[in-house]
Amino acid sequence: MAATGSSARSTLLVQISPSRKAKLSFTVQLVLILFWLTWAVLLLVNQAPSNDQNYLYYIFFGLALAFLIYVILQNTSIFGIQSYIEVTPQYIVQKQGVFRAKRITSIPDIETMHISRLALRIVEHSGNKIFLDLKQVRKKRDLERLKNKIRELAETHNFQVTETSGQ
């Protein structure tokens, strides 16, 4: 049990908001989908009994429901945290949403890290550069916890951390 508790304390999970980068806001997407669903329901209710193309109305309605579920999964935490930055003693993981791949950075591979007010830039020993957008972190307290955790890891794993002044 002690190992589980210590690993839980050494892991930091910070929720991020992928919807802030969307071309259409969550509210606009929701209104458009509700309009689409209303239109599909009206088509189904008002269809003629002898209409040979009524299966298209069901497809239209099914697509509207599927897109509604997609938007809700991508923009809310109803089904748990779907977009996050996780910092553990061995790696940093960024997940931008349900249907996007995780980006994993191994802590021992980090050469330098630069913390600015809105971003985290990581340079690995191989020269690979990774950019984490900190504008998407939901709470200021979480942002400070994330920065403090990175500073702790820099001391432990001996990589250089620079910060932009004026934070």
HELIX and SHEET records of a PDB file:
HELIX    1   1 ALA A    2  SER A   10  1                                   9    
HELIX    2   2 PRO A   18  LYS A   21  5                                   4    
HELIX    3   3 PHE A   26  VAL A   45  1                                  20    
HELIX    4   4 ASN A   54  ASN A   75  1                                  22    
HELIX    5   5 ILE A  107  ASP A  109  5                                   3    
HELIX    6   6 LEU A  134  GLN A  136  5                                   3    
HELIX    7   7 LYS A  140  HIS A  157  1                                  18    
SHEET    1   A 4 LEU A  12  GLN A  15  0                                        
SHEET    2   A 4 TYR A  84  VAL A  87 -1                                        
SHEET    3   A 4 TYR A  91  LYS A  95 -1                                        
SHEET    4   A 4 LYS A 102  SER A 106 -1                                        
SHEET    1   B 4 LYS A 129  ASP A 133  0                                        
SHEET    2   B 4 ALA A 119  GLU A 124 -1                                        
SHEET    3   B 4 ILE A 110  ILE A 115 -1                                        
SHEET    4   B 4 GLN A 160  GLU A 163  1                                        
END                                                                             
